[in-house]
Amino acid sequence: MRFVVLAHVARATLAAAPRFRAGRPSDLAPIAATLAKNLMNPLALDASRFEIVEDAGERVGWGQLKPLGPAGRADAYDARPGSAGG
């Protein structure tokens, strides 16, 4: 399975070591608001696909892990024999 990561960080400096945790349904409202502000579709969000970054108990960022489908076999691509893809 391949993934693409979309991320948002609210501030550049962190007070302590950031903590990563799995997303919860309660995280979806602020994530949806951020997406809508950036003219991205905030509908059909799934909390299980988000990693939340917290610093000193405050949510400071998040990342979405979005599955793109199976990676497939390297020989299934149009690549010359001996190249990195074949």
C-alpha positions in Angstrom: 0.0 0.0 0.0 1.3 3.4 -0.9 0.4 6.6 1.0 0.5 10.3 0.4 0.8 12.6 3.4 -1.0 16.0 3.7 0.2 18.0 6.7 -0.6 21.1 8.6 1.4 22.7 11.4 -0.1 25.6 13.4 3.2 27.1 14.6 6.9 26.8 13.8 8.3 26.5 17.4 7.4 23.9 19.9 7.7 24.3 23.7 8.4 20.6 24.4 8.9 17.4 22.6 5.9 17.0 20.3 3.7 13.9 20.8 2.1 12.1 18.0 -1.2 10.3 18.4 -4.0 8.7 16.3 -6.8 11.0 15.2 -10.1 11.0 17.0 -13.5 12.1 15.9 -13.2 15.2 18.1 -10.2 16.3 15.9 -12.3 16.4 12.7 -13.9 19.8 13.3 -10.7 21.8 13.4 -9.2 19.8 10.6 -12.3 20.4 8.4 -12.1 24.2 9.2 -8.5 24.3 8.1 -9.2 22.5 4.9 -12.2 24.7 4.1 -10.1 27.9 4.7 -7.6 26.5 2.1 -10.4 25.8 -0.4 -10.0 22.0 0.0 -12.9 19.6 0.4 -13.6 19.0 4.1 -16.2 16.3 3.5 -15.9 12.6 4.1 -13.0 12.9 6.6 -12.0 9.7 8.4 -10.4 10.3 11.9 -8.5 7.0 11.6 -6.4 8.4 8.7 -5.0 11.3 10.7 -2.0 11.6 13.0 -2.2 14.5 15.4 0.8 16.4 16.7 0.4 17.8 20.3 2.8 20.0 22.2 2.1 20.7 25.9 -1.4 19.2 25.5 -2.3 21.6 22.6 -3.0 20.3 19.1 -0.3 22.1 16.9 -0.5 20.1 13.7 -1.8 17.1 11.9 -1.1 14.8 8.9 -3.4 12.8 6.8 -2.3 9.4 5.6 -4.2 8.7 2.4 -4.0 5.2 0.8 -3.4 5.3 -2.9 -3.8 1.6 -3.5 -1.4 -1.3 -3.8 2.2 -0.6 -4.7 2.2 -3.3 -7.3 5.1 -5.2 -8.8 8.1 -3.3 -10.2 7.9 -5.3 -13.4 4.3 -4.2 -14.0 5.5 -0.7 -15.0 6.8 0.6 -18.3 10.5 0.6 -17.4 13.5 -0.4 -19.4 15.2 -3.7 -18.2 17.9 -2.9 -15.7 16.5 0.5 -14.7 15.4 1.3 -11.2 11.7 0.5 -12.0 12.2 -2.8 -13.8 
